[in-house]
Structures are given as structure tokens and as C-alpha cells.
């Protein structure tokens, strides 16, 4: 290394900078992530002068600030995409989308960009991973995407563009991309992906922390200065987080995670951060041969394959963002021949499951210490709230006693360590969604502070023993319970 050039070791996981090498990063604790990078000297007037070109020079009062975000939003022609964005794209807003390889990020953005181009907007798709021929081959497989020019759209002027088609560019040099964007003047722009961008004045390798951080910073500056709605595609690590330092998520306005199992046909687009709308909102899509299609009724989608009168199956209303969704919780309890019985959950917190099993043994006298317990949220859905506790317990009880619960009943509620059932938020929205889907009765927590009257379809319970007694009594009086095989009482 020549004299005058300073180097430092940068963690490729968290961005921690250290003057010497460590086997384990002192910041995040990751092993073998410290890579030597050349430190660029700070030059006056380059970044400092244009760090916030969209900002005002003088302070003004709150009432004098114009607020036109809702009026300036750009609809994407996809209700699910507009939902997670808070109502549509914002001019100058930067959206970061992360997800596993092959989950459908590029397909979704290609569809969105073509829909916006059909509305008459100028759009630019920049790919650093695929050639233009590969992009067109994927576009030909998608529905309602025109890949060949029509005679009515052609202009007699040589070199003129088609107004209903987006522009495409295959490049990784950041300066070249910005020059092309200035020539096209797009209103919406996609960078796929940010890890492939290269800043010529940064000597680090492509995809390194220094390159990703600087490229993202400059693209955010560029988009906001020209009022371009920008989509950035980000790779994810093996833990599911977007690759690169956490600074990446702080620089952008909206962070979306694309989730889903490749074995399932549905995909979930989840909002993690949104400066222009609600967070933790989700959009549900179905992957078909014609591309990603909106799922307008997720509850029907998740319950479409549910079988009636089977052991260990319960319907639970969950809240994702502002949307109530009915999901099916399945449980399987079987005799264990291992020293330590297995406790396995898919789509539900395993630590929460262990706590609920302890509550069942304590207050319901269920002998589960020699039983393998498996819990699954059907369809690959992931539950992150505690309102599904009562549904999990009822599914475990149904499988353990080999008694099918009523197929037209939904249950929800949080269970405490003392066996009480605690109220949950937005119980009215959960009830309304259940009634809309044909559910006749709902087992809900008793809420003494409820401001609205409890509907007739609701059965309020205070403790877990009371909830179990009501379910078993209802089953005993139900016609479908006759002839149902039952396991020996514990």
C-alpha cells in the first residue's frame, strides 16, 4: 500500500469501522466480517453542500408548512401495493424492497412500472443483475405487459420513445445511471439492485459496505432533488435482514420486506418503515404463471382449503397493520418416545408455545410432558401478535383429546401466566371480519372497558378453564359430535 493512502477494517454486516483487524466484529459480534477498505479523504464542497437539496433554508411555523402528500400520490394500479405504501407513491420518496432471491421482487416492480407507464408516466428500470434480453424474456411471461410496439404507438420521429412503455437500462456505474436518468427525466425509477451499484471514486469492491452506503446516499440525494419516486431492491442475509449496514434503512423513506414460501403460491409484502403512512401494513399477492396478482380477500384465500370437523384446527382472526385476516391454526399432539419431547412451531413463536404448554399443564391438567407438540399456521402465514394464544391452546386441546371443534367458530385472546384471558386490540374489526366470512360465534376475551356493545355472536370469557368448558359443551351438544372418536381422558 503506497504512502498517504489510509485503510481501515469495515464490518460487512453492521458497518463498524476499526483501525485494525478483528476476527469477531466488536460492534455486532459477527465472525470473519472485517474487510480492509481504503478510506476516502473528505473533500470540502462535494457532499456537504448538497447533503439536503430538498430542504428549506429558513425555519417556518407548522401552520405555514404545505402538506400535499396525499394529493400528489401516484397510484400504482395495484391495491395491495398502494396499501403498503400508505395510499400510493410519493414524489421524491425512496422505497427499499428486500426479500429472498427468487421471491418475486423484480417481477413485482416490473409489473408496477409497466402499469405506471400505461398511465402516461415516464418510468426507468435500471438492472445491474440482468441483461435487457433477460428482462424482456421475463416481461413476455407476465400478463398485460406489452412487449412489442403497436402501429398506433409509433412516432415518425426517429429515436422517439413509446409513451406507454418504460425505459430500460442495464448498467452498474452510478454516474452513468444518473446521466441517463437526467436525459430520460423519469417520474418513477427502479434500481435492481443497490448492491450492484459502483461509485467510480470509491476503491472498495462492488457490494461492500462502503460502496452500498455511498451509492444509496447519492441515489437518495439524486431522487429527492429531481422529485423522482425511487425503488431500491436490496439483497438479504441468511437471517432475512437487508444486506449492508442498518444505515441503509435509515436513509430511505419506506422499507418493505417481501415474504413467502416458495412452496406456497402467495407472497406477503410487509411494511417495516414508512414515513408517509402506517407501518406493519401488509399486501397479499398470489404468484401465478402470469405474474403476481392481488389477493383482495386474504381471509378466503387462507381458509379456502380448510377441512371441517378435523382434530386440531381452529380459526383465529389476526390483525396485520390495519387489516383483519382469518387464519387457520393447526396443532398435532402425539405420543413421544424421546427423552425430551419435541416442541415445534411454524409461523408462531416457539418460546410463546412453550409458555402456553406450561399454562395448559398447570390449569387444564393436560399431561403434555410426554407428548410431541407441533403447531402450524396454515398457508405459511406468520403470526407476530399474542391474540392468537387462545387459538393455539384450543387447537392443542382438540388434537390431544381427538375432538374436532366447531368449524363455524373463531377464537382469539391473549393468555397470561395465571390462566386469565386478556383483552386484545381491535376486537371489533376481528369480529366484523369473522362475521363477514360466515362465522356464527366468536370466543373473545371479556373486556370491562369496552366502549361498544358486544354483538350477539360473541361469547366473552375471563379464564382459560371457562373457554375450554364452553367449547367442550358446545361440541357435546352439536350433531356432528356423535360418533366422533375420542382419546382416553388424561
C-alpha positions as CSV (number, residue, x, y, z in Angstrom):
1,X,0.0,0.0,0.0
2,X,1.5,3.3,-1.1
3,X,2.2,6.1,1.4
4,X,-0.6,8.6,2.0
5,X,-3.4,6.1,1.5
6,X,-5.2,5.2,4.7
7,X,-7.1,2.0,5.2
8,X,-9.5,0.7,7.8
9,X,-11.3,-2.6,8.5
10,X,-15.1,-2.4,8.0
11,X,-17.6,-4.9,9.1
12,X,-19.7,-6.1,6.1
13,X,-22.6,-6.9,8.4
14,X,-23.1,-3.7,10.5
15,X,-20.6,-1.2,9.1
16,X,-18.4,-1.0,12.2
17,X,-15.1,0.7,11.4
18,X,-11.9,-0.3,13.1
19,X,-8.2,0.7,12.6
20,X,-7.1,-2.9,13.0
21,X,-8.5,-6.4,12.1
22,X,-10.6,-8.4,14.4
23,X,-11.8,-12.0,13.9
24,X,-15.1,-11.0,15.6
25,X,-16.7,-7.7,14.9
26,X,-16.7,-5.6,18.1
27,X,-20.0,-4.0,17.0
28,X,-22.4,-6.8,16.1
29,X,-20.4,-9.9,17.2
30,X,-20.3,-11.5,13.7
31,X,-17.3,-13.6,12.8
32,X,-14.9,-13.0,9.9
33,X,-16.8,-10.0,8.5
34,X,-14.0,-7.4,8.9
35,X,-12.7,-6.4,5.5
36,X,-9.9,-3.9,4.7
37,X,-11.1,-0.9,2.7
38,X,-9.4,2.3,1.5
39,X,-10.6,5.4,3.4
40,X,-11.6,8.2,1.1
41,X,-10.4,11.7,2.1
42,X,-13.1,14.2,2.9
43,X,-13.3,16.9,0.3
44,X,-15.0,20.2,1.0
45,X,-17.9,21.2,-1.1
46,X,-18.7,17.7,-2.5
47,X,-21.2,16.1,-0.1
48,X,-21.5,18.9,2.5
49,X,-23.0,21.4,0.1
50,X,-25.7,19.2,-1.4
51,X,-26.5,17.0,1.6
52,X,-30.2,18.0,1.6
53,X,-31.0,19.8,-1.6
54,X,-34.8,19.5,-0.9
55,X,-34.6,21.3,2.5
56,X,-35.6,24.9,3.2
57,X,-33.1,27.5,4.2
58,X,-35.2,29.2,6.9
59,X,-37.4,27.9,9.7
60,X,-41.1,28.4,9.3
61,X,-44.1,27.7,11.6
62,X,-46.1,24.5,11.5
63,X,-49.2,26.1,10.0
64,X,-47.2,27.6,7.1
65,X,-45.8,24.2,6.0
66,X,-47.7,23.0,2.9
67,X,-48.9,19.4,3.1
68,X,-49.7,17.9,-0.3
69,X,-48.5,14.3,0.1
70,X,-52.0,12.7,-0.3
71,X,-52.8,14.9,-3.3
72,X,-49.5,14.1,-5.0
73,X,-49.6,10.4,-4.5
74,X,-49.1,8.2,-7.6
75,X,-51.5,5.2,-7.8
76,X,-49.7,2.0,-9.0
77,X,-52.9,0.2,-10.3
78,X,-52.3,-2.4,-7.6
79,X,-54.4,-2.1,-4.5
80,X,-52.1,-4.2,-2.4
81,X,-49.0,-2.2,-3.4
82,X,-50.9,1.1,-2.7
83,X,-51.9,-0.3,0.7
84,X,-48.4,-1.0,1.9
85,X,-47.2,2.4,0.5
86,X,-49.9,4.2,2.5
87,X,-52.0,5.2,-0.5
88,X,-49.5,5.3,-3.4
89,X,-46.1,6.6,-4.3
90,X,-44.9,9.9,-3.1
91,X,-42.9,12.2,-5.4
92,X,-39.3,12.2,-4.2
93,X,-40.0,9.2,-1.9
94,X,-37.4,6.4,-1.8
95,X,-38.7,2.8,-1.2
96,X,-36.3,-0.1,-0.3
97,X,-37.6,-3.6,-1.0
98,X,-35.8,-6.6,0.4
99,X,-36.5,-10.3,0.1
100,X,-35.0,-13.7,-0.6
101,X,-33.7,-14.4,-4.1
102,X,-36.4,-15.5,-6.5
103,X,-39.3,-14.4,-4.2
104,X,-40.6,-12.1,-6.9
105,X,-39.2,-8.6,-6.2
106,X,-38.1,-7.9,-9.8
107,X,-41.3,-9.3,-11.1
108,X,-43.5,-7.1,-8.9
109,X,-41.5,-4.0,-9.7
110,X,-41.6,-4.7,-13.4
111,X,-45.4,-5.0,-13.3
112,X,-45.7,-1.9,-11.2
113,X,-43.5,0.1,-13.6
114,X,-45.4,-1.1,-16.7
115,X,-48.7,-0.2,-15.0
116,X,-47.4,3.3,-14.3
117,X,-46.1,3.7,-17.9
118,X,-49.6,2.8,-19.2
119,X,-50.9,5.7,-17.1
120,X,-48.7,8.0,-19.1
121,X,-45.8,8.4,-16.5
122,X,-42.2,8.4,-17.6
123,X,-40.5,5.3,-16.0
124,X,-36.9,4.0,-15.9
125,X,-35.9,0.4,-14.9
126,X,-32.2,0.0,-14.2
127,X,-30.9,-3.5,-13.8
128,X,-27.4,-4.4,-12.6
129,X,-28.0,-8.1,-12.5
130,X,-29.8,-8.9,-15.7
131,X,-29.3,-8.0,-19.4
132,X,-32.1,-6.3,-21.3
133,X,-32.8,-9.5,-23.2
134,X,-33.4,-11.3,-19.9
135,X,-35.8,-8.6,-18.7
136,X,-37.8,-8.8,-21.9
137,X,-38.0,-12.6,-21.6
138,X,-39.5,-12.2,-18.1
139,X,-41.8,-9.5,-19.3
140,X,-43.2,-11.8,-22.1
141,X,-44.3,-14.2,-19.4
142,X,-46.3,-11.7,-17.5
143,X,-49.9,-10.8,-18.1
144,X,-51.0,-7.4,-19.5
145,X,-47.4,-6.3,-20.3
146,X,-46.9,-5.3,-23.8
147,X,-43.5,-6.3,-25.2
148,X,-43.9,-5.4,-28.8
149,X,-44.8,-1.9,-30.2
150,X,-48.2,-1.3,-31.7
151,X,-48.5,0.6,-35.0
152,X,-50.7,3.3,-33.4
153,X,-47.9,4.0,-30.8
154,X,-45.1,4.5,-33.2
155,X,-43.8,8.0,-33.8
156,X,-42.5,9.2,-37.2
157,X,-39.6,10.9,-35.5
158,X,-36.6,8.7,-35.4
159,X,-35.4,7.9,-31.9
160,X,-38.6,9.0,-30.1
161,X,-39.9,6.8,-27.3
162,X,-43.2,4.9,-26.9
163,X,-45.3,6.8,-24.4
164,X,-46.9,3.7,-22.9
165,X,-43.6,1.8,-22.3
166,X,-41.0,2.3,-19.6
167,X,-37.3,2.8,-20.4
168,X,-34.8,0.1,-19.5
169,X,-31.1,0.3,-18.8
170,X,-28.5,-2.4,-17.9
171,X,-25.7,-0.7,-16.0
172,X,-23.9,-0.6,-12.7
173,X,-21.9,2.7,-12.9
174,X,-23.7,5.2,-10.7
175,X,-22.5,8.3,-12.7
176,X,-23.7,6.7,-16.0
177,X,-27.1,5.8,-14.4
178,X,-27.6,9.4,-13.2
179,X,-26.7,10.8,-16.6
180,X,-29.2,8.5,-18.4
181,X,-31.8,9.4,-15.8
182,X,-31.3,13.1,-16.4
183,X,-31.8,12.5,-20.1
184,X,-35.0,10.4,-19.7
185,X,-36.4,12.5,-16.9
186,X,-38.4,9.7,-15.2
187,X,-41.1,10.2,-12.7
188,X,-40.6,6.7,-11.3
189,X,-37.3,4.8,-11.2
190,X,-36.2,1.3,-10.2
191,X,-32.7,0.3,-9.2
192,X,-32.3,-3.5,-9.2
193,X,-30.3,-4.0,-7.1
194,X,-28.5,-1.4,-4.9
195,X,-25.7,-4.0,-4.1
196,X,-24.6,-3.9,-7.7
197,X,-24.0,-0.1,-8.0
198,X,-20.5,1.1,-8.3
199,X,-19.2,4.6,-7.4
200,X,-16.1,5.1,-9.5
201,X,-14.4,7.3,-6.9
202,X,-14.7,4.6,-4.2
203,X,-12.0,2.0,-4.4
204,X,-13.8,-0.7,-2.5
205,X,-15.2,-3.8,-4.2
206,X,-18.8,-3.8,-5.5
207,X,-21.2,-4.9,-2.9
208,X,-19.0,-3.8,0.0
209,X,-20.3,-1.7,2.8
210,X,-18.6,1.4,1.6
211,X,-20.0,1.1,-1.9
212,X,-23.5,0.2,-0.9
213,X,-23.7,3.0,1.7
214,X,-22.3,5.7,-0.6
215,X,-24.3,4.6,-3.6
216,X,-27.5,4.6,-1.6
217,X,-26.8,8.0,-0.2
218,X,-26.1,9.5,-3.6
219,X,-29.2,7.9,-5.2
220,X,-31.4,9.2,-2.4
221,X,-30.0,12.7,-2.9
222,X,-30.5,12.4,-6.7
223,X,-34.1,11.2,-6.4
224,X,-35.2,13.9,-3.9
225,X,-33.5,16.7,-5.8
226,X,-35.4,15.8,-9.0
227,X,-38.6,14.6,-7.3
228,X,-38.3,11.1,-8.6
229,X,-40.1,8.2,-6.9
230,X,-37.3,5.7,-6.5
231,X,-37.5,1.9,-5.8
232,X,-34.3,0.3,-4.5
233,X,-34.0,-3.5,-4.4
234,X,-31.8,-4.9,-1.6
235,X,-30.4,-8.3,-1.1
236,X,-31.0,-10.1,2.2
237,X,-28.7,-12.0,4.5
238,X,-29.2,-15.6,5.8
239,X,-31.0,-14.1,8.8
240,X,-33.5,-12.4,6.5
241,X,-32.3,-8.8,7.1
242,X,-31.4,-6.5,4.2
243,X,-27.7,-6.9,3.5
244,X,-25.4,-3.9,4.4
245,X,-25.4,-1.6,7.3
246,X,-28.5,-0.5,9.1
247,X,-27.9,2.9,7.8
248,X,-29.5,1.8,4.5
249,X,-32.9,1.6,6.1
250,X,-32.4,5.0,7.8
251,X,-31.6,6.7,4.6
252,X,-34.8,5.7,2.7
253,X,-38.4,6.7,3.4
254,X,-40.1,3.3,3.2
255,X,-38.8,-0.2,3.9
256,X,-40.7,-3.2,2.5
257,X,-40.0,-6.9,3.0
258,X,-41.2,-9.5,0.5
259,X,-42.0,-12.7,2.4
260,X,-43.3,-16.1,1.4
261,X,-42.5,-19.8,1.0
262,X,-41.5,-20.9,-2.5
263,X,-43.7,-24.0,-1.9
264,X,-46.7,-21.7,-1.5
265,X,-48.4,-19.6,-4.1
266,X,-48.9,-16.5,-2.0
267,X,-46.5,-13.7,-1.2
268,X,-46.7,-11.1,1.5
269,X,-45.3,-7.6,1.2
270,X,-44.8,-6.2,4.7
271,X,-44.1,-2.6,5.6
272,X,-41.4,-2.2,8.2
273,X,-40.9,1.5,8.0
274,X,-43.0,4.2,6.3
275,X,-42.6,8.0,6.7
276,X,-45.8,8.6,4.7
277,X,-48.2,6.0,6.0
278,X,-48.8,3.3,8.6
279,X,-46.2,0.7,9.5
280,X,-46.7,-3.1,9.7
281,X,-49.2,-3.0,6.9
282,X,-49.2,-6.0,4.5
283,X,-50.2,-6.6,1.0
284,X,-51.0,-10.2,-0.2
285,X,-50.2,-11.4,-3.7
286,X,-50.6,-14.7,-5.4
287,X,-47.8,-15.9,-7.7
288,X,-49.2,-17.3,-10.9
289,X,-47.8,-18.1,-14.4
290,X,-48.9,-14.6,-15.4
291,X,-47.1,-12.8,-12.6
292,X,-48.2,-11.5,-9.2
293,X,-51.9,-10.9,-8.8
294,X,-53.6,-9.0,-6.0
295,X,-55.5,-11.0,-3.3
296,X,-58.4,-8.8,-2.4
297,X,-59.8,-11.3,0.2
298,X,-56.9,-12.8,2.1
299,X,-59.2,-14.5,4.7
300,X,-60.9,-16.5,2.0
301,X,-57.5,-17.3,0.4
302,X,-56.1,-18.7,3.7
303,X,-59.2,-20.7,4.6
304,X,-60.1,-22.0,1.1
305,X,-58.5,-25.4,1.8
306,X,-59.6,-25.8,5.4
307,X,-61.4,-29.1,6.2
308,X,-64.4,-29.1,8.6
309,X,-64.6,-31.4,11.6
310,X,-60.9,-32.3,11.9
311,X,-58.8,-32.5,15.0
312,X,-56.5,-29.7,15.9
313,X,-57.9,-27.0,13.6
314,X,-59.0,-23.6,14.8
315,X,-59.9,-20.3,13.1
316,X,-58.2,-17.2,14.6
317,X,-58.7,-13.5,13.5
318,X,-55.3,-11.7,13.3
319,X,-54.5,-8.1,12.7
320,X,-51.8,-7.2,10.2
321,X,-51.4,-3.4,10.1
322,X,-55.0,-2.2,9.7
323,X,-56.3,-5.3,8.1
324,X,-58.1,-8.2,9.9
325,X,-57.3,-11.6,8.4
326,X,-58.7,-15.0,9.4
327,X,-56.1,-17.8,9.5
328,X,-56.2,-21.4,10.4
329,X,-54.0,-22.7,13.3
330,X,-53.3,-26.4,13.2
331,X,-51.9,-28.5,16.1
332,X,-50.7,-32.1,16.3
333,X,-50.2,-33.7,19.7
334,X,-48.8,-37.3,19.6
335,X,-47.0,-39.7,22.0
336,X,-43.3,-39.0,22.3
337,X,-40.7,-41.7,22.6
338,X,-37.8,-39.2,23.1
339,X,-36.2,-38.1,26.4
340,X,-37.1,-34.5,25.5
341,X,-40.4,-34.3,23.7
342,X,-40.3,-32.0,20.6
343,X,-41.9,-28.6,20.6
344,X,-42.0,-27.4,17.0
345,X,-43.9,-24.4,15.7
346,X,-44.1,-22.9,12.1
347,X,-45.4,-19.4,11.9
348,X,-45.7,-19.0,15.6
349,X,-43.2,-18.0,18.3
350,X,-41.6,-21.2,19.8
351,X,-41.0,-19.5,23.2
352,X,-44.6,-18.5,23.3
353,X,-45.6,-22.0,22.6
354,X,-43.6,-23.4,25.5
355,X,-45.2,-20.9,27.8
356,X,-48.7,-21.9,26.6
357,X,-48.0,-25.5,27.1
358,X,-46.9,-24.8,30.7
359,X,-50.2,-23.0,31.3
360,X,-52.2,-25.9,29.9
361,X,-50.5,-28.4,32.2
362,X,-51.0,-26.1,35.2
363,X,-54.6,-25.0,34.8
364,X,-56.1,-27.6,32.4
365,X,-54.4,-30.7,33.9
366,X,-53.2,-31.8,30.4
367,X,-50.4,-34.3,30.6
368,X,-48.2,-32.9,27.8
369,X,-44.8,-33.7,29.3
370,X,-44.6,-36.9,27.3
371,X,-46.2,-35.6,24.1
372,X,-44.7,-34.2,21.0
373,X,-46.4,-30.9,20.1
374,X,-46.4,-29.4,16.6
375,X,-48.1,-26.1,15.8
376,X,-48.5,-24.7,12.3
377,X,-50.2,-21.6,10.8
378,X,-51.7,-22.9,7.6
379,X,-50.6,-21.3,4.3
380,X,-47.2,-20.2,5.6
381,X,-48.6,-17.2,7.4
382,X,-46.6,-15.8,10.3
383,X,-48.3,-14.6,13.4
384,X,-46.5,-12.0,15.5
385,X,-49.2,-10.9,18.0
386,X,-50.3,-12.5,21.2
387,X,-54.0,-12.5,20.3
388,X,-53.6,-16.0,18.8
389,X,-52.8,-17.6,22.2
390,X,-56.3,-18.8,22.7
391,X,-56.5,-20.3,19.2
392,X,-53.2,-22.2,19.8
393,X,-54.4,-23.6,23.1
394,X,-57.7,-24.7,21.6
395,X,-56.0,-26.4,18.7
396,X,-53.7,-28.3,21.1
397,X,-56.6,-29.3,23.2
398,X,-58.6,-30.5,20.2
399,X,-55.7,-32.6,18.9
400,X,-54.8,-34.0,22.3
401,X,-58.4,-35.1,23.1
402,X,-59.1,-36.1,19.5
403,X,-62.2,-33.9,19.4
404,X,-63.0,-31.6,16.5
405,X,-64.0,-28.1,17.4
406,X,-66.9,-26.3,15.8
407,X,-66.0,-25.3,12.2
408,X,-68.1,-22.1,12.3
409,X,-66.4,-20.7,15.4
410,X,-63.4,-18.4,15.8
411,X,-61.4,-17.7,18.9
412,X,-58.9,-15.1,19.9
413,X,-57.4,-13.7,23.1
414,X,-54.1,-13.3,24.9
415,X,-53.4,-15.8,27.7
416,X,-51.5,-14.8,30.8
417,X,-49.3,-16.9,33.1
418,X,-52.1,-17.2,35.7
419,X,-54.6,-18.6,33.2
420,X,-56.5,-15.4,32.6
421,X,-57.6,-14.3,29.1
422,X,-56.7,-10.7,28.4
423,X,-58.4,-8.3,26.0
424,X,-56.8,-7.6,22.7
425,X,-56.8,-4.5,20.4
426,X,-59.3,-4.0,17.6
427,X,-61.6,-6.7,18.7
428,X,-64.4,-5.1,16.7
429,X,-62.5,-5.4,13.4
430,X,-61.8,-9.0,14.2
431,X,-65.4,-9.8,14.9
432,X,-66.6,-8.0,11.8
433,X,-64.2,-9.9,9.6
434,X,-65.3,-13.2,11.2
435,X,-69.0,-12.5,10.7
436,X,-68.3,-11.4,7.1
437,X,-66.7,-14.8,6.4
438,X,-69.7,-16.7,7.8
439,X,-68.5,-17.4,11.3
440,X,-71.5,-17.8,13.6
441,X,-69.9,-17.5,17.1
442,X,-66.6,-16.0,18.4
443,X,-64.9,-16.8,21.7
444,X,-63.4,-13.4,22.8
445,X,-61.9,-12.1,26.0
446,X,-64.1,-10.2,28.4
447,X,-63.4,-6.5,28.3
448,X,-64.9,-4.4,31.1
449,X,-63.8,-1.2,29.5
450,X,-65.3,-1.9,26.1
451,X,-66.9,1.3,24.7
452,X,-69.2,-0.5,22.2
453,X,-71.8,-3.2,22.9
454,X,-70.7,-6.8,22.4
455,X,-72.5,-8.4,19.4
456,X,-74.7,-11.4,19.8
457,X,-72.2,-13.6,18.0
458,X,-69.6,-13.1,20.7
459,X,-69.1,-15.3,23.8
460,X,-67.0,-13.5,26.4
461,X,-64.6,-15.5,28.7
462,X,-62.3,-14.5,31.5
463,X,-60.2,-17.6,32.1
464,X,-58.8,-20.5,30.1
465,X,-60.9,-23.0,32.0
466,X,-64.1,-21.2,31.1
467,X,-63.2,-21.1,27.5
468,X,-62.4,-24.9,27.4
469,X,-65.7,-25.7,29.1
470,X,-67.7,-23.7,26.7
471,X,-66.0,-25.3,23.7
472,X,-66.4,-28.8,25.0
473,X,-70.1,-28.3,26.0
474,X,-70.8,-26.8,22.5
475,X,-69.2,-29.9,20.9
476,X,-71.2,-32.3,23.1
477,X,-74.5,-30.7,22.0
478,X,-73.5,-30.5,18.4
479,X,-74.9,-33.1,15.9
480,X,-71.5,-33.5,14.3
481,X,-70.0,-34.8,17.6
482,X,-72.0,-38.0,17.5
483,X,-69.8,-40.9,16.7
484,X,-66.6,-38.9,16.9
485,X,-63.7,-41.0,18.2
486,X,-62.2,-39.6,21.4
487,X,-58.9,-40.3,23.1
488,X,-58.8,-41.5,26.6
489,X,-59.2,-38.8,29.2
490,X,-55.8,-37.7,30.6
